[in-house]
Amino acid sequence: MNAMMRRVVIGTTAVSMALAVAACGKAGDDKSDSGSSSSGGDKTIGLLLPDSVTARYEKFDKPYFVDKVKELCADCKVEYANAAGDAAKQAQQVSSMITKGVKVIVVSAQDSAAIKSSIQTAVDKGIKVVAYDRLAQGPVSAYVSFDNVKVGQLQGEALLASLGAKATPKSKVVMINGDDADPNAGQFKKGAHAALDGKVDIAYEQSGLWKDTVAAQKMSAAITQLGAKNIAGVYAANDGMAGGIANTLKGAGISGIPLTGQDAELAGIQRIVAGTQSSTVYKAFKPEADAAAQIAVNLLEGKSIDSLATTSLTSGSGDKVPSQLLTPVSVTKANISDTVVKDKLYTVAEICAGEYAAACKTAGLS
């Protein structure tokens, strides 16, 4: 090799090394929440959550999932994105994950039908997709959630228990369901109707779109239509909407009637202590996130998930999906200590802060 050729080869090698170092630096700047991977995208898992309004996703699901992945696979990396309630944005995030070379995507779909084509594109690229908490349409490899029909059943049963002797076929109940774009909402509704139908009169039923403002508006319309004195209780599909409904009830001078919820949000637990919400449903976030992380790592490493996903469900697109379904728990004032406090979801100090201190003493929590 002559001197000129040798200088060209050395210069080319130096440029290539510089570009490689720059590329590594850029990858390190991407939004991720796990250790760096020595093999680039070969050990990268994408986590896509639907919104930042529901407190659980950012506060619990994300960190629990990341921590479990780190525990199971020290050199794995998690790329994270939140759709902020925007299905189109989530579709873009799937595309971004594909570009980054992730090998597995765990997604809680903002819109289970709209995301179908994005999932198909990912699968066509050889990426495994796990549906998390919400059963997305398309060729997903696994689904991790709770028994959502059971969730709705627990909500309905809690409402009936709170009504007591007032639970009659003539008792008018308002029902504010979740977003129809979320398949879970339909399952919650199915379970609730199974518990309530024939036992009370569901006199007003609407979707609250998982938004407290929309739920508040629907509740106001129900009061106008039915009359404040004629409403025996309210079924709210989650705690966020229950918060908006509770404010509307207070503004209308309505108190002492049952109001359900779900997700065991701190605000929901505090309303239960204060008596403005009668129940919620606790779906332990850590076991769900841990299960999803285990399945994702198994898929990444080419291991079987048969012992993890022991049942199957059929999605809205007709795909039979191996599933792992966890058991939800109803929470009332009587078992706050034995559920969310025992599991260290919240401390007594957090629940009983400020204006809730007196109510906590009455409830035996302080």
Short mmCIF file of the C-alpha atoms (twelve columns), coordinates in Angstrom:
data_MODEL
# 
_entry.id   MODEL 
# 
loop_
_atom_site.group_PDB 
_atom_site.id 
_atom_site.type_symbol 
_atom_site.label_atom_id 
_atom_site.label_alt_id 
_atom_site.label_comp_id 
_atom_site.label_asym_id 
_atom_site.label_seq_id 
_atom_site.Cartn_x 
_atom_site.Cartn_y 
_atom_site.Cartn_z 
_atom_site.pdbx_PDB_model_num 
ATOM 1   C CA . MET A 1   0.000   0.000   0.000  1 
ATOM 2   C CA . ASN A 2   1.542   3.373   -1.012 1 
ATOM 3   C CA . ALA A 3   1.730   6.377   1.335  1 
ATOM 4   C CA . MET A 4   -1.173  8.224   -0.309 1 
ATOM 5   C CA . MET A 5   -3.497  5.209   -0.065 1 
ATOM 6   C CA . ARG A 6   -2.463  4.634   3.553  1 
ATOM 7   C CA . ARG A 7   -3.381  8.228   4.469  1 
ATOM 8   C CA . VAL A 8   -6.811  7.833   2.790  1 
ATOM 9   C CA . VAL A 9   -7.583  4.614   4.670  1 
ATOM 10  C CA . ILE A 10  -6.480  6.111   7.994  1 
ATOM 11  C CA . GLY A 11  -8.584  9.242   7.391  1 
ATOM 12  C CA . THR A 12  -11.650 7.229   6.433  1 
ATOM 13  C CA . THR A 13  -11.313 5.061   9.536  1 
ATOM 14  C CA . ALA A 14  -11.039 8.116   11.773 1 
ATOM 15  C CA . VAL A 15  -14.168 9.671   10.266 1 
ATOM 16  C CA . SER A 16  -16.082 6.410   10.710 1 
ATOM 17  C CA . MET A 17  -15.037 6.178   14.348 1 
ATOM 18  C CA . ALA A 18  -16.033 9.786   14.969 1 
ATOM 19  C CA . LEU A 19  -19.438 9.219   13.416 1 
ATOM 20  C CA . ALA A 20  -19.940 6.107   15.537 1 
ATOM 21  C CA . VAL A 21  -19.082 8.018   18.716 1 
ATOM 22  C CA . ALA A 22  -21.422 10.857  17.727 1 
ATOM 23  C CA . ALA A 23  -24.195 8.383   17.034 1 
ATOM 24  C CA . CYS A 24  -23.758 6.815   20.480 1 
ATOM 25  C CA . GLY A 25  -23.907 10.260  22.068 1 
ATOM 26  C CA . LYS A 26  -27.132 11.053  20.251 1 
ATOM 27  C CA . ALA A 27  -28.723 7.773   21.309 1 
ATOM 28  C CA . GLY A 28  -27.874 8.579   24.916 1 
ATOM 29  C CA . ASP A 29  -29.825 11.821  24.628 1 
ATOM 30  C CA . ASP A 30  -33.056 10.029  23.596 1 
ATOM 31  C CA . LYS A 31  -35.801 9.806   26.213 1 
ATOM 32  C CA . SER A 32  -35.262 6.431   27.830 1 
ATOM 33  C CA . ASP A 33  -35.446 5.019   31.324 1 
ATOM 34  C CA . SER A 34  -33.115 2.062   31.549 1 
ATOM 35  C CA . GLY A 35  -29.479 1.134   31.237 1 
ATOM 36  C CA . SER A 36  -27.786 1.544   27.894 1 
ATOM 37  C CA . SER A 37  -27.540 -1.531  25.701 1 
ATOM 38  C CA . SER A 38  -24.252 -2.756  24.320 1 
ATOM 39  C CA . SER A 39  -26.046 -4.023  21.218 1 
ATOM 40  C CA . GLY A 40  -28.071 -0.973  20.232 1 
ATOM 41  C CA . GLY A 41  -31.681 -1.772  19.432 1 
ATOM 42  C CA . ASP A 42  -31.116 -5.509  19.949 1 
ATOM 43  C CA . LYS A 43  -32.133 -5.194  23.598 1 
ATOM 44  C CA . THR A 44  -34.475 -2.218  23.480 1 
ATOM 45  C CA . ILE A 45  -38.101 -2.368  24.584 1 
ATOM 46  C CA . GLY A 46  -40.537 0.412   23.768 1 
ATOM 47  C CA . LEU A 47  -43.167 1.468   26.329 1 
ATOM 48  C CA . LEU A 48  -46.081 3.550   25.041 1 
ATOM 49  C CA . LEU A 49  -48.693 4.788   27.522 1 
ATOM 50  C CA . PRO A 50  -51.945 6.527   26.543 1 
ATOM 51  C CA . ASP A 51  -52.249 9.689   28.609 1 
ATOM 52  C CA . SER A 52  -50.811 11.752  31.421 1 
ATOM 53  C CA . VAL A 53  -54.191 12.791  32.877 1 
ATOM 54  C CA . THR A 54  -54.783 9.425   34.547 1 
ATOM 55  C CA . ALA A 55  -52.360 9.567   37.474 1 
ATOM 56  C CA . ARG A 56  -51.385 5.909   37.456 1 
ATOM 57  C CA . TYR A 57  -49.455 5.820   34.188 1 
ATOM 58  C CA . GLU A 58  -46.670 8.299   34.922 1 
ATOM 59  C CA . LYS A 59  -46.540 7.749   38.686 1 
ATOM 60  C CA . PHE A 60  -46.754 3.968   38.851 1 
ATOM 61  C CA . ASP A 61  -46.904 1.967   35.596 1 
ATOM 62  C CA . LYS A 62  -43.881 3.578   33.947 1 
ATOM 63  C CA . PRO A 63  -41.393 3.357   36.857 1 
ATOM 64  C CA . TYR A 64  -42.555 -0.125  37.890 1 
ATOM 65  C CA . PHE A 65  -42.152 -1.393  34.313 1 
ATOM 66  C CA . VAL A 66  -38.705 0.155   33.879 1 
ATOM 67  C CA . ASP A 67  -37.477 -1.189  37.229 1 
ATOM 68  C CA . LYS A 68  -38.649 -4.719  36.435 1 
ATOM 69  C CA . VAL A 69  -37.005 -4.695  33.013 1 
ATOM 70  C CA . LYS A 70  -33.728 -3.609  34.656 1 
ATOM 71  C CA . GLU A 71  -34.074 -6.428  37.195 1 
ATOM 72  C CA . LEU A 72  -34.680 -9.051  34.506 1 
ATOM 73  C CA . CYS A 73  -32.236 -7.767  31.907 1 
ATOM 74  C CA . ALA A 74  -29.419 -5.535  33.124 1 
ATOM 75  C CA . ASP A 75  -28.315 -4.501  29.630 1 
ATOM 76  C CA . CYS A 76  -31.816 -3.880  28.276 1 
ATOM 77  C CA . LYS A 77  -33.012 -0.375  27.474 1 
ATOM 78  C CA . VAL A 78  -36.526 1.080   27.670 1 
ATOM 79  C CA . GLU A 79  -37.614 3.776   25.241 1 
ATOM 80  C CA . TYR A 80  -40.658 5.587   26.645 1 
ATOM 81  C CA . ALA A 81  -43.340 7.869   25.195 1 
ATOM 82  C CA . ASN A 82  -46.763 9.092   26.332 1 
ATOM 83  C CA . ALA A 83  -49.515 9.829   23.804 1 
ATOM 84  C CA . ALA A 84  -51.077 12.584  25.966 1 
ATOM 85  C CA . GLY A 85  -54.538 11.392  24.957 1 
ATOM 86  C CA . ASP A 86  -53.828 11.696  21.208 1 
ATOM 87  C CA . ALA A 87  -54.239 8.560   19.056 1 
ATOM 88  C CA . ALA A 88  -52.452 10.163  16.084 1 
ATOM 89  C CA . LYS A 89  -49.520 11.056  18.314 1 
ATOM 90  C CA . GLN A 90  -49.343 7.471   19.538 1 
ATOM 91  C CA . ALA A 91  -49.218 6.235   15.946 1 
ATOM 92  C CA . GLN A 92  -46.244 8.544   15.359 1 
ATOM 93  C CA . GLN A 93  -44.618 7.171   18.500 1 
ATOM 94  C CA . VAL A 94  -44.933 3.617   17.171 1 
ATOM 95  C CA . SER A 95  -43.206 4.759   13.966 1 
ATOM 96  C CA . SER A 96  -40.464 6.359   16.037 1 
ATOM 97  C CA . MET A 97  -39.964 3.140   17.999 1 
ATOM 98  C CA . ILE A 98  -39.648 1.211   14.727 1 
ATOM 99  C CA . THR A 99  -37.041 3.693   13.486 1 
ATOM 100 C CA . LYS A 100 -35.081 3.366   16.736 1 
ATOM 101 C CA . GLY A 101 -34.875 -0.382  16.224 1 
ATOM 102 C CA . VAL A 102 -36.770 -1.594  19.266 1 
ATOM 103 C CA . LYS A 103 -37.419 -5.317  19.352 1 
ATOM 104 C CA . VAL A 104 -40.560 -5.318  21.525 1 
ATOM 105 C CA . ILE A 105 -43.235 -2.645  21.958 1 
ATOM 106 C CA . VAL A 106 -45.485 -2.629  25.023 1 
ATOM 107 C CA . VAL A 107 -48.434 -0.350  24.314 1 
ATOM 108 C CA . SER A 108 -51.513 0.785   26.201 1 
ATOM 109 C CA . ALA A 109 -53.565 1.978   23.257 1 
ATOM 110 C CA . GLN A 110 -55.199 5.383   23.332 1 
ATOM 111 C CA . ASP A 111 -57.561 4.059   20.638 1 
ATOM 112 C CA . SER A 112 -57.541 0.283   20.289 1 
ATOM 113 C CA . ALA A 113 -58.901 0.293   16.722 1 
ATOM 114 C CA . ALA A 114 -56.906 3.250   15.378 1 
ATOM 115 C CA . ILE A 115 -53.605 1.700   16.418 1 
ATOM 116 C CA . LYS A 116 -54.208 -1.519  14.487 1 
ATOM 117 C CA . SER A 117 -52.343 -0.440  11.334 1 
ATOM 118 C CA . SER A 118 -49.369 0.794   13.378 1 
ATOM 119 C CA . ILE A 119 -49.162 -2.538  15.162 1 
ATOM 120 C CA . GLN A 120 -49.317 -4.368  11.844 1 
ATOM 121 C CA . THR A 121 -46.453 -2.236  10.517 1 
ATOM 122 C CA . ALA A 122 -44.357 -2.995  13.602 1 
ATOM 123 C CA . VAL A 123 -45.030 -6.724  13.352 1 
ATOM 124 C CA . ASP A 124 -44.153 -6.673  9.645  1 
ATOM 125 C CA . LYS A 125 -40.758 -5.294  10.714 1 
ATOM 126 C CA . GLY A 126 -40.243 -8.255  13.032 1 
ATOM 127 C CA . ILE A 127 -41.189 -6.416  16.237 1 
ATOM 128 C CA . LYS A 128 -43.221 -8.168  18.926 1 
ATOM 129 C CA . VAL A 129 -46.101 -6.132  20.379 1 
ATOM 130 C CA . VAL A 130 -47.615 -6.560  23.847 1 
ATOM 131 C CA . ALA A 131 -50.971 -4.926  24.613 1 
ATOM 132 C CA . TYR A 132 -50.880 -3.426  28.095 1 
ATOM 133 C CA . ASP A 133 -53.976 -2.751  30.200 1 
ATOM 134 C CA . ARG A 134 -56.070 -2.232  27.033 1 
ATOM 135 C CA . LEU A 135 -56.508 -4.922  24.370 1 
ATOM 136 C CA . ALA A 136 -55.336 -3.308  21.130 1 
ATOM 137 C CA . GLN A 137 -56.484 -4.611  17.773 1 
ATOM 138 C CA . GLY A 138 -54.049 -6.234  15.382 1 
ATOM 139 C CA . PRO A 139 -51.499 -9.065  15.615 1 
ATOM 140 C CA . VAL A 140 -50.282 -8.540  19.175 1 
ATOM 141 C CA . SER A 141 -48.242 -11.306 20.778 1 
ATOM 142 C CA . ALA A 142 -49.703 -10.991 24.284 1 
ATOM 143 C CA . TYR A 143 -52.036 -8.992  26.492 1 
ATOM 144 C CA . VAL A 144 -51.592 -8.089  30.160 1 
ATOM 145 C CA . SER A 145 -54.425 -6.551  32.143 1 
ATOM 146 C CA . PHE A 146 -57.042 -7.216  34.783 1 
ATOM 147 C CA . ASP A 147 -60.312 -9.063  34.413 1 
ATOM 148 C CA . ASN A 148 -62.149 -5.964  33.258 1 
ATOM 149 C CA . VAL A 149 -65.626 -7.487  33.279 1 
ATOM 150 C CA . LYS A 150 -64.926 -8.354  36.912 1 
ATOM 151 C CA . VAL A 151 -63.922 -4.718  37.516 1 
ATOM 152 C CA . GLY A 152 -67.332 -3.535  36.299 1 
ATOM 153 C CA . GLN A 153 -69.060 -6.223  38.327 1 
ATOM 154 C CA . LEU A 154 -67.241 -5.096  41.483 1 
ATOM 155 C CA . GLN A 155 -68.245 -1.495  40.786 1 
ATOM 156 C CA . GLY A 156 -71.898 -2.443  40.340 1 
ATOM 157 C CA . GLU A 157 -71.924 -4.634  43.425 1 
ATOM 158 C CA . ALA A 158 -70.307 -1.882  45.502 1 
ATOM 159 C CA . LEU A 159 -72.971 0.562   44.336 1 
ATOM 160 C CA . LEU A 160 -75.732 -1.857  45.325 1 
ATOM 161 C CA . ALA A 161 -74.096 -2.491  48.718 1 
ATOM 162 C CA . SER A 162 -73.909 1.250   49.376 1 
ATOM 163 C CA . LEU A 163 -77.555 1.694   48.398 1 
ATOM 164 C CA . GLY A 164 -78.612 -1.066  50.764 1 
ATOM 165 C CA . ALA A 165 -82.382 -1.145  51.166 1 
ATOM 166 C CA . LYS A 166 -82.662 1.693   48.630 1 
ATOM 167 C CA . ALA A 167 -81.534 -0.666  45.862 1 
ATOM 168 C CA . THR A 168 -84.897 -1.302  44.198 1 
ATOM 169 C CA . PRO A 169 -85.959 -1.584  40.540 1 
ATOM 170 C CA . LYS A 170 -87.434 1.916   40.884 1 
ATOM 171 C CA . SER A 171 -84.257 3.540   42.237 1 
ATOM 172 C CA . LYS A 172 -82.820 5.825   39.572 1 
ATOM 173 C CA . VAL A 173 -79.092 5.476   38.935 1 
ATOM 174 C CA . VAL A 174 -76.902 7.590   36.673 1 
ATOM 175 C CA . MET A 175 -74.234 5.689   34.708 1 
ATOM 176 C CA . ILE A 176 -71.208 7.514   33.288 1 
ATOM 177 C CA . ASN A 177 -69.059 5.127   31.287 1 
ATOM 178 C CA . GLY A 178 -65.563 5.422   29.853 1 
ATOM 179 C CA . ASP A 179 -64.453 6.168   26.314 1 
ATOM 180 C CA . ASP A 180 -65.934 3.799   23.732 1 
ATOM 181 C CA . ALA A 181 -62.590 3.856   21.876 1 
ATOM 182 C CA . ASP A 182 -61.124 1.971   24.848 1 
ATOM 183 C CA . PRO A 183 -62.171 -1.703  24.785 1 
ATOM 184 C CA . ASN A 184 -61.854 -1.799  28.572 1 
ATOM 185 C CA . ALA A 185 -64.729 0.671   28.827 1 
ATOM 186 C CA . GLY A 186 -67.076 -1.789  27.158 1 
ATOM 187 C CA . GLN A 187 -65.958 -4.568  29.464 1 
ATOM 188 C CA . PHE A 188 -66.425 -2.425  32.562 1 
ATOM 189 C CA . LYS A 189 -69.887 -1.487  31.317 1 
ATOM 190 C CA . LYS A 190 -70.756 -5.129  30.640 1 
ATOM 191 C CA . GLY A 191 -69.777 -6.170  34.151 1 
ATOM 192 C CA . ALA A 192 -71.596 -3.251  35.756 1 
ATOM 193 C CA . HIS A 193 -74.792 -3.919  33.833 1 
ATOM 194 C CA . ALA A 194 -74.631 -7.586  34.842 1 
ATOM 195 C CA . ALA A 195 -74.600 -6.488  38.475 1 
ATOM 196 C CA . LEU A 196 -77.119 -3.636  38.225 1 
ATOM 197 C CA . ASP A 197 -79.689 -4.582  35.594 1 
ATOM 198 C CA . GLY A 198 -83.030 -5.499  37.152 1 
ATOM 199 C CA . LYS A 199 -81.950 -4.342  40.579 1 
ATOM 200 C CA . VAL A 200 -82.024 -0.577  39.916 1 
ATOM 201 C CA . ASP A 201 -83.284 1.694   37.167 1 
ATOM 202 C CA . ILE A 202 -80.387 2.992   35.062 1 
ATOM 203 C CA . ALA A 203 -82.262 6.123   34.156 1 
ATOM 204 C CA . TYR A 204 -79.425 8.042   32.477 1 
ATOM 205 C CA . GLU A 205 -76.366 6.542   30.756 1 
ATOM 206 C CA . GLN A 206 -73.666 8.383   28.820 1 
ATOM 207 C CA . SER A 207 -69.946 8.246   28.041 1 
ATOM 208 C CA . GLY A 208 -67.665 10.541  30.022 1 
ATOM 209 C CA . LEU A 209 -64.692 9.914   27.693 1 
ATOM 210 C CA . TRP A 210 -62.451 9.346   30.755 1 
ATOM 211 C CA . LYS A 211 -62.509 13.127  31.322 1 
ATOM 212 C CA . ASP A 212 -63.603 14.761  34.570 1 
ATOM 213 C CA . THR A 213 -64.949 17.815  32.722 1 
ATOM 214 C CA . VAL A 214 -67.084 15.741  30.361 1 
ATOM 215 C CA . ALA A 215 -68.348 13.562  33.218 1 
ATOM 216 C CA . ALA A 216 -69.268 16.697  35.165 1 
ATOM 217 C CA . GLN A 217 -71.257 17.997  32.192 1 
ATOM 218 C CA . LYS A 218 -73.068 14.667  31.789 1 
ATOM 219 C CA . MET A 219 -73.897 14.615  35.491 1 
ATOM 220 C CA . SER A 220 -75.314 18.121  35.258 1 
ATOM 221 C CA . ALA A 221 -77.493 17.011  32.322 1 
ATOM 222 C CA . ALA A 222 -78.673 13.992  34.311 1 
ATOM 223 C CA . ILE A 223 -79.685 16.187  37.236 1 
ATOM 224 C CA . THR A 224 -81.622 18.461  34.897 1 
ATOM 225 C CA . GLN A 225 -83.349 15.497  33.272 1 
ATOM 226 C CA . LEU A 226 -84.113 13.408  36.372 1 
ATOM 227 C CA . GLY A 227 -84.254 15.953  39.184 1 
ATOM 228 C CA . ALA A 228 -81.760 16.182  42.041 1 
ATOM 229 C CA . LYS A 229 -84.035 14.448  44.566 1 
ATOM 230 C CA . ASN A 230 -84.683 11.488  42.266 1 
ATOM 231 C CA . ILE A 231 -81.106 10.255  41.864 1 
ATOM 232 C CA . ALA A 232 -80.249 7.365   44.184 1 
ATOM 233 C CA . GLY A 233 -76.662 6.773   43.115 1 
ATOM 234 C CA . VAL A 234 -74.041 7.263   40.410 1 
ATOM 235 C CA . TYR A 235 -71.853 4.758   38.609 1 
ATOM 236 C CA . ALA A 236 -68.632 6.430   37.416 1 
ATOM 237 C CA . ALA A 237 -66.254 4.176   35.503 1 
ATOM 238 C CA . ASN A 238 -63.095 5.664   37.017 1 
ATOM 239 C CA . ASP A 239 -61.862 7.988   39.736 1 
ATOM 240 C CA . GLY A 240 -60.975 10.832  37.406 1 
ATOM 241 C CA . MET A 241 -64.562 11.132  36.203 1 
ATOM 242 C CA . ALA A 242 -65.837 10.555  39.736 1 
ATOM 243 C CA . GLY A 243 -63.952 13.696  40.761 1 
ATOM 244 C CA . GLY A 244 -65.811 15.811  38.226 1 
ATOM 245 C CA . ILE A 245 -69.117 14.192  39.160 1 
ATOM 246 C CA . ALA A 246 -68.524 14.762  42.880 1 
ATOM 247 C CA . ASN A 247 -68.037 18.481  42.224 1 
ATOM 248 C CA . THR A 248 -71.261 18.627  40.215 1 
ATOM 249 C CA . LEU A 249 -73.197 16.803  42.938 1 
ATOM 250 C CA . LYS A 250 -71.863 19.194  45.562 1 
ATOM 251 C CA . GLY A 251 -72.807 22.198  43.431 1 
ATOM 252 C CA . ALA A 252 -76.328 20.828  43.060 1 
ATOM 253 C CA . GLY A 253 -76.682 20.313  46.807 1 
ATOM 254 C CA . ILE A 254 -76.697 16.513  46.479 1 
ATOM 255 C CA . SER A 255 -74.889 14.571  49.198 1 
ATOM 256 C CA . GLY A 256 -74.894 11.157  50.804 1 
ATOM 257 C CA . ILE A 257 -75.514 9.125   47.640 1 
ATOM 258 C CA . PRO A 258 -73.176 6.352   46.427 1 
ATOM 259 C CA . LEU A 259 -70.593 7.219   43.782 1 
ATOM 260 C CA . THR A 260 -68.279 4.555   42.367 1 
ATOM 261 C CA . GLY A 261 -64.854 4.868   40.782 1 
ATOM 262 C CA . GLN A 262 -61.818 2.887   39.658 1 
ATOM 263 C CA . ASP A 263 -58.004 3.016   39.698 1 
ATOM 264 C CA . ALA A 264 -57.620 3.793   43.424 1 
ATOM 265 C CA . GLU A 265 -56.233 7.237   42.672 1 
ATOM 266 C CA . LEU A 266 -55.163 9.203   45.735 1 
ATOM 267 C CA . ALA A 267 -57.914 11.760  45.178 1 
ATOM 268 C CA . GLY A 268 -60.449 8.935   44.930 1 
ATOM 269 C CA . ILE A 269 -59.246 7.353   48.180 1 
ATOM 270 C CA . GLN A 270 -59.446 10.746  49.876 1 
ATOM 271 C CA . ARG A 271 -63.017 11.249  48.645 1 
ATOM 272 C CA . ILE A 272 -63.900 7.830   50.068 1 
ATOM 273 C CA . VAL A 273 -62.462 8.862   53.431 1 
ATOM 274 C CA . ALA A 274 -64.416 12.140  53.245 1 
ATOM 275 C CA . GLY A 275 -67.628 10.377  52.218 1 
ATOM 276 C CA . THR A 276 -68.085 12.025  48.803 1 
ATOM 277 C CA . GLN A 277 -67.216 8.802   46.939 1 
ATOM 278 C CA . SER A 278 -68.332 5.400   48.139 1 
ATOM 279 C CA . SER A 279 -65.915 3.009   46.412 1 
ATOM 280 C CA . THR A 280 -63.151 2.494   43.897 1 
ATOM 281 C CA . VAL A 281 -61.482 -0.545  42.345 1 
ATOM 282 C CA . TYR A 282 -57.843 -1.232  43.104 1 
ATOM 283 C CA . LYS A 283 -55.916 -2.793  40.268 1 
ATOM 284 C CA . ALA A 284 -52.456 -3.274  41.739 1 
ATOM 285 C CA . PHE A 285 -50.182 -1.500  39.284 1 
ATOM 286 C CA . LYS A 286 -46.926 -3.208  40.218 1 
ATOM 287 C CA . PRO A 287 -48.024 -6.805  39.481 1 
ATOM 288 C CA . GLU A 288 -49.457 -5.636  36.145 1 
ATOM 289 C CA . ALA A 289 -46.325 -3.718  35.155 1 
ATOM 290 C CA . ASP A 290 -44.098 -6.551  36.368 1 
ATOM 291 C CA . ALA A 291 -46.063 -9.083  34.326 1 
ATOM 292 C CA . ALA A 292 -45.794 -6.962  31.188 1 
ATOM 293 C CA . ALA A 293 -42.057 -6.507  31.716 1 
ATOM 294 C CA . GLN A 294 -41.546 -10.254 32.163 1 
ATOM 295 C CA . ILE A 295 -43.465 -11.047 28.983 1 
ATOM 296 C CA . ALA A 296 -41.622 -8.325  27.053 1 
ATOM 297 C CA . VAL A 297 -38.196 -9.608  28.151 1 
ATOM 298 C CA . ASN A 298 -39.162 -13.196 27.341 1 
ATOM 299 C CA . LEU A 299 -40.252 -12.159 23.854 1 
ATOM 300 C CA . LEU A 300 -37.075 -10.148 23.379 1 
ATOM 301 C CA . GLU A 301 -34.945 -13.125 24.403 1 
ATOM 302 C CA . GLY A 302 -36.959 -15.609 22.334 1 
ATOM 303 C CA . LYS A 303 -38.331 -17.431 25.359 1 
ATOM 304 C CA . SER A 304 -41.793 -18.946 25.727 1 
ATOM 305 C CA . ILE A 305 -44.587 -16.958 27.390 1 
ATOM 306 C CA . ASP A 306 -46.942 -19.932 27.717 1 
ATOM 307 C CA . SER A 307 -46.555 -20.137 31.496 1 
ATOM 308 C CA . LEU A 308 -47.266 -16.406 31.823 1 
ATOM 309 C CA . ALA A 309 -50.148 -15.879 29.419 1 
ATOM 310 C CA . THR A 310 -52.329 -18.774 30.501 1 
ATOM 311 C CA . THR A 311 -55.629 -17.690 28.965 1 
ATOM 312 C CA . SER A 312 -56.659 -15.998 25.729 1 
ATOM 313 C CA . LEU A 313 -59.008 -13.238 24.641 1 
ATOM 314 C CA . THR A 314 -60.304 -12.233 21.230 1 
ATOM 315 C CA . SER A 315 -59.639 -8.620  20.297 1 
ATOM 316 C CA . GLY A 316 -61.889 -6.307  18.314 1 
ATOM 317 C CA . SER A 317 -60.034 -7.313  15.149 1 
ATOM 318 C CA . GLY A 318 -60.790 -10.982 15.745 1 
ATOM 319 C CA . ASP A 319 -57.256 -11.913 16.815 1 
ATOM 320 C CA . LYS A 320 -56.934 -14.491 19.576 1 
ATOM 321 C CA . VAL A 321 -54.388 -13.110 21.995 1 
ATOM 322 C CA . PRO A 322 -52.524 -15.025 24.735 1 
ATOM 323 C CA . SER A 323 -53.434 -13.147 27.903 1 
ATOM 324 C CA . GLN A 324 -52.511 -12.744 31.537 1 
ATOM 325 C CA . LEU A 325 -55.410 -11.383 33.588 1 
ATOM 326 C CA . LEU A 326 -54.948 -10.231 37.166 1 
ATOM 327 C CA . THR A 327 -57.617 -9.965  39.874 1 
ATOM 328 C CA . PRO A 328 -59.041 -6.543  40.861 1 
ATOM 329 C CA . VAL A 329 -60.170 -5.625  44.393 1 
ATOM 330 C CA . SER A 330 -63.042 -3.380  45.490 1 
ATOM 331 C CA . VAL A 331 -62.022 -0.660  47.950 1 
ATOM 332 C CA . THR A 332 -64.328 1.087   50.407 1 
ATOM 333 C CA . LYS A 333 -63.631 3.026   53.589 1 
ATOM 334 C CA . ALA A 334 -63.567 -0.280  55.467 1 
ATOM 335 C CA . ASN A 335 -60.555 -1.808  53.698 1 
ATOM 336 C CA . ILE A 336 -58.314 1.117   52.715 1 
ATOM 337 C CA . SER A 337 -55.747 -0.002  55.311 1 
ATOM 338 C CA . ASP A 338 -55.754 -3.586  54.039 1 
ATOM 339 C CA . THR A 339 -55.341 -2.662  50.368 1 
ATOM 340 C CA . VAL A 340 -53.651 0.517   49.160 1 
ATOM 341 C CA . VAL A 341 -51.923 1.263   52.481 1 
ATOM 342 C CA . LYS A 342 -50.783 -2.324  53.031 1 
ATOM 343 C CA . ASP A 343 -49.367 -2.455  49.496 1 
ATOM 344 C CA . LYS A 344 -47.596 0.882   50.109 1 
ATOM 345 C CA . LEU A 345 -49.386 2.532   47.210 1 
ATOM 346 C CA . TYR A 346 -49.989 5.466   49.555 1 
ATOM 347 C CA . THR A 347 -49.011 6.218   53.122 1 
ATOM 348 C CA . VAL A 348 -51.565 7.199   55.744 1 
ATOM 349 C CA . ALA A 349 -49.854 10.596  55.860 1 
ATOM 350 C CA . GLU A 350 -50.470 11.112  52.139 1 
ATOM 351 C CA . ILE A 351 -54.127 10.119  52.379 1 
ATOM 352 C CA . CYS A 352 -54.782 12.106  55.528 1 
ATOM 353 C CA . ALA A 353 -53.054 15.327  54.537 1 
ATOM 354 C CA . GLY A 354 -54.684 18.718  55.100 1 
ATOM 355 C CA . GLU A 355 -58.460 18.815  54.987 1 
ATOM 356 C CA . TYR A 356 -58.727 15.004  55.196 1 
ATOM 357 C CA . ALA A 357 -57.109 14.712  58.645 1 
ATOM 358 C CA . ALA A 358 -60.363 14.861  60.608 1 
ATOM 359 C CA . ALA A 359 -62.148 12.421  58.301 1 
ATOM 360 C CA . CYS A 360 -59.209 10.016  58.618 1 
ATOM 361 C CA . LYS A 361 -59.521 10.017  62.393 1 
ATOM 362 C CA . THR A 362 -63.193 9.120   62.068 1 
ATOM 363 C CA . ALA A 363 -62.291 6.359   59.613 1 
ATOM 364 C CA . GLY A 364 -59.596 5.032   61.953 1 
ATOM 365 C CA . LEU A 365 -56.763 5.762   59.545 1 
ATOM 366 C CA . SER A 366 -54.707 8.288   61.497 1 
# 
